[in-house]
């Protein structure tokens, strides 16, 4: 697979996810994509930092994608910090104050504005760490043994 053209076959939000995950890895955060913290919610990227901090990143590929998102505030209780990830052409004035902002492309990401910290309660953190670990393990198992019928 040609590493230069491969990201172009992804959807715009997936290209942002890829860059966000790479950028966060460079900051020593590990990530999973499309994690469900609670029924009816699915975050684009969840990251766990070196000190156990949990961040949620919602990737928005354009104005219409952002305007269609009615659930983002429901993600706030499932993380310590919340971020939007957008590309260089996104009209960032649409994004609410008091949230983090990441500028991303398919290859990297940069934090432009860090969101306020709102630490989760210990019981909720434990639940999220378990969900993160199970999600990551199921993804790995499905890659290693696609015929096993692993559902995620």
N, CA, C and O atoms as a DFTB+ gen file, in Angstrom:
608 C
 N C O
     1  1       0.847      -1.186       0.000
     2  2       0.000       0.000       0.000
     3  2       0.884       1.239       0.000
     4  3       1.822       1.340       0.792
     5  1       0.592       2.153      -0.865
     6  2       1.350       3.395      -0.969
     7  2       0.965       4.318       0.178
     8  3      -0.178       4.768       0.259
     9  1       1.903       4.598       1.056
    10  2       1.612       5.396       2.259
    11  2       1.287       6.851       1.919
    12  3       0.703       7.556       2.742
    13  1       1.658       7.311       0.719
    14  2       1.351       8.685       0.346
    15  2      -0.104       8.833      -0.100
    16  3      -0.717       9.870       0.154
    17  1      -0.672       7.813      -0.762
    18  2      -2.038       7.936      -1.274
    19  2      -3.061       7.275      -0.372
    20  3      -4.244       7.602      -0.465
    21  1      -2.668       6.378       0.477
    22  2      -3.602       5.636       1.330
    23  2      -4.564       6.532       2.100
    24  3      -5.760       6.242       2.096
    25  1      -4.121       7.608       2.764
    26  2      -5.066       8.419       3.520
    27  2      -6.123       9.096       2.655
    28  3      -7.189       9.460       3.149
    29  1      -5.837       9.264       1.379
    30  2      -6.798       9.935       0.514
    31  2      -8.041       9.091       0.281
    32  3      -9.094       9.633      -0.056
    33  1      -7.945       7.778       0.452
    34  2      -9.108       6.919       0.272
    35  2     -10.033       6.956       1.487
    36  3     -11.161       6.470       1.419
    37  1      -9.579       7.512       2.565
    38  2     -10.386       7.634       3.776
    39  2     -11.368       8.789       3.639
    40  3     -11.145       9.717       2.862
    41  1     -12.451       8.724       4.395
    42  2     -13.385       9.844       4.457
    43  2     -12.725      11.016       5.177
    44  3     -11.769      10.812       5.926
    45  1     -13.216      12.245       4.966
    46  2     -12.571      13.414       5.600
    47  2     -12.417      13.282       7.122
    48  3     -11.355      13.601       7.656
    49  1     -13.441      12.823       7.817
    50  2     -13.342      12.665       9.271
    51  2     -12.325      11.620       9.668
    52  3     -11.653      11.760      10.689
    53  1     -12.204      10.563       8.863
    54  2     -11.218       9.519       9.141
    55  2      -9.789      10.034       8.936
    56  3      -8.867       9.638       9.650
    57  1      -9.623      10.913       7.958
    58  2      -8.291      11.507       7.763
    59  2      -7.909      12.364       8.966
    60  3      -6.759      12.358       9.405
    61  1      -8.891      13.104       9.494
    62  2      -8.626      13.896      10.700
    63  2      -8.306      12.977      11.879
    64  3      -7.366      13.238      12.630
    65  1      -9.078      11.909      12.045
    66  2      -8.819      10.961      13.139
    67  2      -7.389      10.440      13.071
    68  3      -6.695      10.380      14.086
    69  1      -6.962      10.072      11.897
    70  2      -5.618       9.531      11.719
    71  2      -4.557      10.537      12.171
    72  3      -3.636      10.184      12.908
    73  1      -4.687      11.776      11.733
    74  2      -3.730      12.804      12.122
    75  2      -3.767      13.090      13.615
    76  3      -2.726      13.278      14.245
    77  1      -4.981      13.123      14.181
    78  2      -5.129      13.349      15.622
    79  2      -4.432      12.236      16.399
    80  3      -3.696      12.502      17.350
    81  1      -4.664      11.000      15.996
    82  2      -4.045       9.882      16.712
    83  2      -2.522       9.933      16.621
    84  3      -1.829       9.639      17.595
    85  1      -2.006      10.304      15.459
    86  2      -0.558      10.450      15.316
    87  2      -0.022      11.591      16.176
    88  3       0.994      11.442      16.855
    89  1      -0.704      12.718      16.142
    90  2      -0.262      13.863      16.932
    91  2      -0.292      13.585      18.427
    92  3       0.621      13.975      19.155
    93  1      -1.339      12.912      18.883
    94  2      -1.430      12.593      20.306
    95  2      -0.399      11.544      20.716
    96  3       0.128      11.597      21.828
    97  1      -0.108      10.594      19.831
    98  2       0.931       9.611      20.134
    99  2       2.275      10.300      20.346
   100  3       3.059       9.897      21.205
   101  1       2.531      11.328      19.567
   102  2       3.777      12.088      19.728
   103  2       3.834      12.782      21.090
   104  3       4.911      13.128      21.573
   105  1       2.654      12.982      21.710
   106  2       2.585      13.586      23.048
   107  2       2.465      12.513      24.130
   108  3       2.173      12.831      25.283
   109  1       2.688      11.240      23.768
   110  2       2.645      10.093      24.676
   111  2       1.222       9.727      25.110
   112  3       1.031       9.163      26.188
   113  1       0.229      10.043      24.280
   114  2      -1.152       9.609      24.503
   115  2      -1.421       8.424      23.584
   116  3      -1.013       8.431      22.422
   117  1      -2.105       7.410      24.098
   118  2      -2.551       6.300      23.263
   119  2      -4.025       6.532      22.945
   120  3      -4.751       7.134      23.735
   121  1      -4.458       6.052      21.787
   122  2      -5.798       6.387      21.317
   123  2      -6.553       5.166      20.804
   124  3      -5.961       4.164      20.404
   125  1      -7.872       5.282      20.829
   126  2      -8.768       4.379      20.115
   127  2      -9.795       5.256      19.411
   128  3     -10.088       6.371      19.843
   129  1     -10.327       4.732      18.331
   130  2     -11.324       5.462      17.556
   131  2     -12.687       4.789      17.711
   132  3     -12.788       3.580      17.923
   133  1     -13.722       5.606      17.599
   134  2     -15.111       5.116      17.588
   135  2     -15.466       4.324      18.844
   136  3     -16.039       3.238      18.754
   137  1     -15.132       4.860      20.001
   138  2     -15.459       4.214      21.277
   139  2     -16.833       4.682      21.750
   140  3     -17.175       5.858      21.627
   141  1     -17.613       3.751      22.290
   142  2     -18.947       4.052      22.802
   143  2     -18.877       4.136      24.330
   144  3     -18.790       3.105      24.996
   145  1     -18.914       5.357      24.897
   146  2     -18.853       5.484      26.355
   147  2     -20.184       5.152      27.027
   148  3     -20.211       4.709      28.175
   149  1     -21.279       5.367      26.314
   150  2     -22.617       5.108      26.842
   151  2     -23.550       4.906      25.640
   152  3     -23.248       5.376      24.544
   153  1     -24.657       4.225      25.831
   154  2     -25.584       4.026      24.712
   155  2     -25.971       5.363      24.061
   156  3     -26.292       6.336      24.743
   157  1     -25.931       5.379      22.728
   158  2     -26.286       6.583      21.986
   159  2     -25.146       7.547      21.743
   160  3     -25.322       8.553      21.056
   161  1     -23.978       7.256      22.297
   162  2     -22.806       8.113      22.112
   163  2     -21.681       7.310      21.461
   164  3     -21.501       6.131      21.765
   165  1     -20.934       7.940      20.578
   166  2     -19.751       7.310      19.984
   167  2     -18.741       8.411      19.704
   168  3     -18.946       9.241      18.818
   169  1     -17.656       8.415      20.458
   170  2     -16.649       9.460      20.277
   171  2     -15.726       9.097      19.127
   172  3     -15.454       7.922      18.882
   173  1     -15.248      10.108      18.428
   174  2     -14.346       9.870      17.305
   175  2     -12.997       9.340      17.771
   176  3     -12.499       8.343      17.247
   177  1     -12.405      10.013      18.765
   178  2     -11.115       9.591      19.313
   179  2     -11.160       9.732      20.826
   180  3     -11.554      10.773      21.351
   181  1     -10.754       8.678      21.519
   182  2     -10.545       8.771      22.964
   183  2      -9.065       8.502      23.189
   184  3      -8.490       7.579      22.613
   185  1      -8.459       9.326      24.036
   186  2      -7.031       9.227      24.298
   187  2      -6.779       9.097      25.789
   188  3      -7.466       9.711      26.606
   189  1      -5.784       8.289      26.134
   190  2      -5.341       8.156      27.524
   191  2      -3.895       8.615      27.581
   192  3      -3.038       8.124      26.846
   193  1      -3.644       9.566      28.469
   194  2      -2.316      10.146      28.605
   195  2      -1.437       9.398      29.581
   196  3      -1.883       8.455      30.235
   197  1      -0.192       9.815      29.680
   198  2       0.779       9.122      30.526
   199  2       0.451       9.171      32.014
   200  3       0.965       8.360      32.785
   201  1      -0.390      10.100      32.426
   202  2      -0.783      10.187      33.836
   203  2      -2.194       9.648      34.058
   204  3      -2.766       9.825      35.133
   205  1      -2.756       8.989      33.041
   206  2      -4.088       8.417      33.156
   207  2      -5.207       9.379      32.796
   208  3      -6.382       9.056      32.971
   209  1      -4.854      10.566      32.290
   210  2      -5.875      11.516      31.890
   211  2      -6.595      11.008      30.648
   212  3      -5.993      10.355      29.795
   213  1      -7.880      11.310      30.551
   214  2      -8.706      10.840      29.437
   215  2      -9.236      12.044      28.677
   216  3      -9.882      12.927      29.242
   217  1      -8.948      12.059      27.385
   218  2      -9.404      13.129      26.515
   219  2     -10.331      12.560      25.452
   220  3     -10.148      11.431      24.996
   221  1     -11.319      13.342      25.065
   222  2     -12.190      13.011      23.946
   223  2     -11.965      14.058      22.870
   224  3     -11.907      15.255      23.149
   225  1     -11.838      13.586      21.625
   226  2     -11.639      14.475      20.480
   227  2     -12.727      14.174      19.449
   228  3     -12.861      13.043      18.983
   229  1     -13.487      15.187      19.109
   230  2     -14.499      15.086      18.061
   231  2     -13.954      15.720      16.798
   232  3     -13.571      16.890      16.806
   233  1     -13.915      14.969      15.719
   234  2     -13.370      15.429      14.441
   235  2     -14.499      15.966      13.573
   236  3     -15.498      15.284      13.344
   237  1     -14.333      17.174      13.100
   238  2     -15.346      17.806      12.250
   239  2     -14.715      18.219      10.933
   240  3     -13.750      18.982      10.893
   241  1     -15.288      17.690       9.850
   242  2     -14.713      17.910       8.524
   243  2     -15.249      19.156       7.831
   244  3     -14.732      19.553       6.787
   245  1     -16.270      19.772       8.396
   246  2     -16.807      20.980       7.780
   247  2     -17.964      21.542       8.578
   248  3     -18.380      20.980       9.591
   249  1     -18.474      22.663       8.100
   250  2     -19.578      23.356       8.768
   251  2     -20.802      22.446       8.934
   252  3     -21.383      22.383      10.017
   253  1     -21.192      21.747       7.873
   254  2     -22.383      20.890       7.931
   255  2     -22.194      19.757       8.932
   256  3     -23.123      19.416       9.665
   257  1     -21.005      19.172       8.970
   258  2     -20.703      18.101       9.922
   259  2     -20.842      18.613      11.357
   260  3     -21.407      17.930      12.211
   261  1     -20.333      19.799      11.616
   262  2     -20.435      20.382      12.956
   263  2     -21.895      20.694      13.319
   264  3     -22.350      20.365      14.415
   265  1     -22.612      21.322      12.405
   266  2     -24.004      21.717      12.674
   267  2     -24.901      20.499      12.920
   268  3     -25.893      20.600      13.642
   269  1     -24.563      19.358      12.329
   270  2     -25.359      18.140      12.497
   271  2     -25.099      17.446      13.831
   272  3     -25.859      16.560      14.223
   273  1     -24.039      17.835      14.531
   274  2     -23.668      17.171      15.791
   275  2     -24.499      17.732      16.938
   276  3     -24.330      18.884      17.338
   277  1     -25.381      16.918      17.452
   278  2     -26.242      17.326      18.574
   279  2     -25.851      16.652      19.889
   280  3     -26.459      16.905      20.929
   281  1     -24.817      15.781      19.834
   282  2     -24.496      14.969      21.007
   283  2     -23.223      15.362      21.728
   284  3     -22.925      14.793      22.778
   285  1     -22.465      16.303      21.213
   286  2     -21.130      16.522      21.743
   287  2     -21.122      16.856      23.229
   288  3     -20.194      16.457      23.933
   289  1     -22.113      17.566      23.723
   290  2     -22.111      17.909      25.152
   291  2     -22.274      16.674      26.035
   292  3     -21.868      16.682      27.197
   293  1     -22.862      15.622      25.489
   294  2     -22.975      14.366      26.218
   295  2     -21.642      13.678      26.437
   296  3     -21.527      12.802      27.295
   297  1     -20.628      14.067      25.667
   298  2     -19.303      13.468      25.812
   299  2     -18.521      14.057      26.981
   300  3     -17.573      13.442      27.469
   301  1     -18.911      15.239      27.430
   302  2     -18.128      15.956      28.436
   303  2     -17.984      15.183      29.741
   304  3     -16.941      15.255      30.391
   305  1     -19.006      14.456      30.124
   306  2     -18.946      13.726      31.397
   307  2     -18.099      12.456      31.309
   308  3     -17.890      11.787      32.321
   309  1     -17.608      12.113      30.110
   310  2     -16.846      10.890      29.906
   311  2     -15.362      11.160      29.673
   312  3     -14.635      10.279      29.214
   313  1     -14.909      12.378      29.989
   314  2     -13.500      12.709      29.768
   315  2     -13.056      13.798      30.745
   316  3     -13.871      14.451      31.397
   317  1     -11.744      13.967      30.821
   318  2     -11.166      15.035      31.632
   319  2     -11.003      16.327      30.831
   320  3     -11.019      17.423      31.391
   321  1     -10.846      16.184      29.517
   322  2     -10.755      17.327      28.602
   323  2     -11.429      16.952      27.292
   324  3     -11.398      15.800      26.858
   325  1     -12.041      17.962      26.673
   326  2     -12.731      17.768      25.401
   327  2     -12.112      18.679      24.343
   328  3     -11.803      19.840      24.610
   329  1     -11.936      18.134      23.136
   330  2     -11.347      18.878      22.022
   331  2     -12.166      18.682      20.750
   332  3     -12.797      17.645      20.547
   333  1     -12.137      19.695      19.912
   334  2     -12.568      19.576      18.525
   335  2     -11.307      19.434      17.701
   336  3     -10.292      20.063      18.000
   337  1     -11.363      18.605      16.659
   338  2     -10.265      18.524      15.700
   339  2     -10.820      18.922      14.334
   340  3     -11.828      18.379      13.880
   341  1     -10.163      19.858      13.698
   342  2     -10.608      20.380      12.406
   343  2      -9.397      20.561      11.501
   344  3      -8.253      20.530      11.954
   345  1      -9.674      20.753      10.203
   346  2      -8.567      21.045       9.293
   347  2      -8.393      22.556       9.159
   348  3      -9.140      23.334       9.753
   349  1      -7.414      22.951       8.384
   350  2      -7.057      24.370       8.267
   351  2      -8.154      25.214       7.631
   352  3      -8.164      26.431       7.814
   353  1      -9.073      24.609       6.891
   354  2     -10.143      25.359       6.221
   355  2     -11.413      25.496       7.054
   356  3     -12.349      26.177       6.635
   357  1     -11.464      24.868       8.215
   358  2     -12.675      24.890       9.034
   359  2     -12.880      26.278       9.659
   360  3     -11.922      26.886      10.136
   361  1     -14.117      26.779       9.660
   362  2     -14.402      28.085      10.293
   363  2     -14.455      27.943      11.821
   364  3     -15.523      27.713      12.388
   365  1     -13.309      28.080      12.477
   366  2     -13.199      27.804      13.907
   367  2     -14.057      28.721      14.778
   368  3     -14.292      28.405      15.944
   369  1     -14.532      29.855      14.240
   370  2     -15.396      30.731      15.022
   371  2     -16.738      30.060      15.337
   372  3     -17.471      30.550      16.196
   373  1     -17.076      28.964      14.670
   374  2     -18.300      28.213      14.974
   375  2     -18.192      27.431      16.282
   376  3     -19.203      27.151      16.926
   377  1     -16.982      27.084      16.668
   378  2     -16.772      26.200      17.819
   379  2     -16.971      26.955      19.125
   380  3     -16.566      28.111      19.252
   381  1     -17.597      26.294      20.094
   382  2     -17.873      26.970      21.374
   383  2     -16.605      27.305      22.153
   384  3     -15.628      26.555      22.143
   385  1     -16.647      28.441      22.821
   386  2     -15.570      28.806      23.744
   387  2     -15.545      27.769      24.874
   388  3     -16.545      27.105      25.145
   389  1     -14.412      27.646      25.510
   390  2     -14.309      26.726      26.636
   391  2     -14.158      25.272      26.216
   392  3     -14.372      24.365      27.020
   393  1     -13.791      25.048      24.963
   394  2     -13.481      23.704      24.488
   395  2     -12.112      23.743      23.844
   396  3     -11.650      24.796      23.404
   397  1     -11.464      22.587      23.793
   398  2     -10.151      22.523      23.182
   399  2     -10.242      22.517      21.667
   400  3     -11.288      22.216      21.092
   401  1      -9.132      22.853      21.033
   402  2      -9.090      22.918      19.576
   403  2      -7.781      22.314      19.071
   404  3      -6.691      22.682      19.509
   405  1      -7.925      21.381      18.143
   406  2      -6.778      20.727      17.514
   407  2      -6.865      20.952      16.015
   408  3      -7.915      20.739      15.408
   409  1      -5.777      21.377      15.425
   410  2      -5.682      21.510      13.977
   411  2      -5.002      20.247      13.463
   412  3      -3.909      19.897      13.909
   413  1      -5.660      19.560      12.514
   414  2      -5.141      18.268      12.057
   415  2      -5.208      18.141      10.545
   416  3      -5.981      18.821       9.870
   417  1      -4.376      17.250      10.045
   418  2      -4.430      16.788       8.669
   419  2      -4.208      15.272       8.750
   420  3      -4.098      14.752       9.860
   421  1      -4.137      14.551       7.649
   422  2      -3.996      13.092       7.746
   423  2      -2.704      12.604       8.383
   424  3      -2.588      11.422       8.706
   425  1      -1.727      13.492       8.571
   426  2      -0.410      13.065       9.014
   427  2      -0.001      13.532      10.400
   428  3       0.935      12.985      10.983
   429  1      -0.682      14.529      10.936
   430  2      -0.257      15.074      12.228
   431  2      -1.350      15.984      12.777
   432  3      -2.361      16.234      12.121
   433  1      -1.129      16.464      13.968
   434  2      -2.072      17.375      14.613
   435  2      -1.325      18.252      15.599
   436  3      -0.269      17.889      16.117
   437  1      -1.905      19.416      15.842
   438  2      -1.322      20.375      16.780
   439  2      -2.435      20.947      17.641
   440  3      -3.484      21.345      17.134
   441  1      -2.201      20.986      18.941
   442  2      -3.179      21.594      19.844
   443  2      -3.031      23.106      19.750
   444  3      -1.966      23.658      20.028
   445  1      -4.118      23.770      19.351
   446  2      -4.122      25.227      19.285
   447  2      -4.674      25.836      20.568
   448  3      -4.254      26.912      20.995
   449  1      -5.623      25.125      21.174
   450  2      -6.246      25.617      22.413
   451  2      -6.569      24.407      23.269
   452  3      -7.256      23.488      22.823
   453  1      -6.077      24.408      24.487
   454  2      -6.356      23.290      25.389
   455  2      -7.667      23.574      26.122
   456  3      -7.889      24.675      26.626
   457  1      -8.511      22.579      26.168
   458  2      -9.790      22.734      26.848
   459  2      -9.613      22.717      28.351
   460  3      -8.600      22.234      28.856
   461  1     -10.596      23.242      29.071
   462  2     -10.498      23.238      30.529
   463  2     -10.542      21.817      31.072
   464  3     -11.183      20.934      30.502
   465  1      -9.860      21.620      32.166
   466  2      -9.854      20.308      32.808
   467  2     -11.082      20.172      33.695
   468  3     -11.406      21.068      34.474
   469  1     -11.756      19.041      33.565
   470  2     -12.906      18.698      34.403
   471  2     -12.733      17.230      34.797
   472  3     -13.319      16.345      34.173
   473  1     -11.927      16.973      35.834
   474  2     -11.597      15.590      36.185
   475  2     -12.839      14.744      36.494
   476  3     -13.759      15.175      37.189
   477  1     -12.825      13.545      35.958
   478  2     -13.917      12.603      36.218
   479  2     -13.808      12.045      37.627
   480  3     -12.730      12.018      38.220
   481  1     -14.926      11.606      38.145
   482  2     -14.940      10.916      39.428
   483  2     -14.186       9.588      39.275
   484  3     -14.186       8.999      38.194
   485  1     -13.550       9.120      40.340
   486  2     -12.768       7.874      40.251
   487  2     -13.564       6.674      39.716
   488  3     -13.030       5.885      38.937
   489  1     -14.807       6.528      40.114
   490  2     -15.603       5.391      39.638
   491  2     -15.838       5.475      38.133
   492  3     -15.759       4.465      37.434
   493  1     -16.122       6.658      37.640
   494  2     -16.328       6.836      36.199
   495  2     -15.018       6.610      35.444
   496  3     -15.020       6.013      34.367
   497  1     -13.904       7.082      35.999
   498  2     -12.594       6.882      35.361
   499  2     -12.303       5.387      35.228
   500  3     -11.812       4.936      34.193
   501  1     -12.607       4.626      36.276
   502  2     -12.376       3.175      36.228
   503  2     -13.199       2.542      35.111
   504  3     -12.691       1.709      34.360
   505  1     -14.452       2.930      34.999
   506  2     -15.310       2.403      33.939
   507  2     -14.733       2.741      32.569
   508  3     -14.682       1.881      31.691
   509  1     -14.298       3.987      32.379
   510  2     -13.778       4.401      31.082
   511  2     -12.457       3.706      30.751
   512  3     -12.212       3.364      29.594
   513  1     -11.620       3.499      31.739
   514  2     -10.359       2.794      31.483
   515  2     -10.640       1.349      31.077
   516  3      -9.961       0.808      30.203
   517  1     -11.632       0.723      31.700
   518  2     -11.992      -0.639      31.323
   519  2     -12.576      -0.674      29.906
   520  3     -12.242      -1.561      29.122
   521  1     -13.431       0.273      29.582
   522  2     -13.996       0.337      28.229
   523  2     -12.889       0.559      27.196
   524  3     -12.873      -0.075      26.142
   525  1     -11.973       1.460      27.511
   526  2     -10.855       1.745      26.614
   527  2     -10.031       0.476      26.392
   528  3      -9.725       0.128      25.251
   529  1      -9.674      -0.210      27.468
   530  2      -8.848      -1.413      27.368
   531  2      -9.559      -2.511      26.572
   532  3      -8.942      -3.146      25.716
   533  1     -10.822      -2.735      26.838
   534  2     -11.572      -3.767      26.111
   535  2     -11.700      -3.401      24.629
   536  3     -11.541      -4.258      23.760
   537  1     -11.984      -2.137      24.348
   538  2     -12.112      -1.683      22.965
   539  2     -10.799      -1.908      22.210
   540  3     -10.793      -2.425      21.093
   541  1      -9.697      -1.514      22.832
   542  2      -8.389      -1.672      22.197
   543  2      -8.060      -3.156      22.004
   544  3      -7.550      -3.542      20.952
   545  1      -8.342      -3.972      22.990
   546  2      -8.045      -5.400      22.884
   547  2      -8.894      -6.068      21.806
   548  3      -8.393      -6.912      21.063
   549  1     -10.167      -5.704      21.713
   550  2     -11.022      -6.265      20.673
   551  2     -10.555      -5.849      19.282
   552  3     -10.587      -6.653      18.351
   553  1     -10.126      -4.607      19.136
   554  2      -9.596      -4.156      17.855
   555  2      -8.355      -4.962      17.475
   556  3      -8.224      -5.402      16.333
   557  1      -7.462      -5.154      18.416
   558  2      -6.248      -5.912      18.146
   559  2      -6.590      -7.360      17.786
   560  3      -6.040      -7.911      16.832
   561  1      -7.490      -7.970      18.545
   562  2      -7.860      -9.350      18.271
   563  2      -8.492      -9.487      16.882
   564  3      -8.229     -10.460      16.175
   565  1      -9.325      -8.517      16.491
   566  2      -9.960      -8.589      15.173
   567  2      -8.938      -8.425      14.046
   568  3      -9.134      -8.960      12.955
   569  1      -7.863      -7.700      14.297
   570  2      -6.800      -7.570      13.305
   571  2      -5.963      -8.837      13.201
   572  3      -5.566      -9.246      12.110
   573  1      -5.703      -9.450      14.343
   574  2      -4.871     -10.632      14.371
   575  2      -5.602     -11.876      13.897
   576  3      -4.989     -12.789      13.343
   577  1      -6.934     -11.915      14.118
   578  2      -7.725     -13.088      13.754
   579  2      -9.091     -12.642      13.222
   580  3     -10.097     -12.749      13.923
   581  1      -9.122     -12.147      11.992
   582  2     -10.362     -11.597      11.443
   583  2     -11.514     -12.596      11.389
   584  3     -12.676     -12.191      11.406
   585  1     -11.219     -13.874      11.326
   586  2     -12.258     -14.905      11.239
   587  2     -12.857     -15.302      12.571
   588  3     -13.744     -16.155      12.607
   589  1     -12.411     -14.721      13.658
   590  2     -12.861     -15.139      14.989
   591  2     -14.253     -14.609      15.326
   592  3     -14.844     -15.023      16.323
   593  1     -14.777     -13.710      14.520
   594  2     -16.106     -13.176      14.796
   595  2     -16.124     -12.139      15.896
   596  3     -17.149     -11.955      16.552
   597  1     -15.011     -11.459      16.112
   598  2     -14.924     -10.422      17.143
   599  2     -15.797      -9.244      16.703
   600  3     -15.656      -8.746      15.586
   601  1     -16.681      -8.808      17.568
   602  2     -17.551      -7.650      17.295
   603  2     -17.091      -6.488      18.148
   604  3     -16.837      -6.655      19.341
   605  1     -16.982      -5.304      17.548
   606  2     -16.632      -4.096      18.288
   607  2     -17.417      -3.019      17.786
   608  3     -17.293      -1.890      18.263
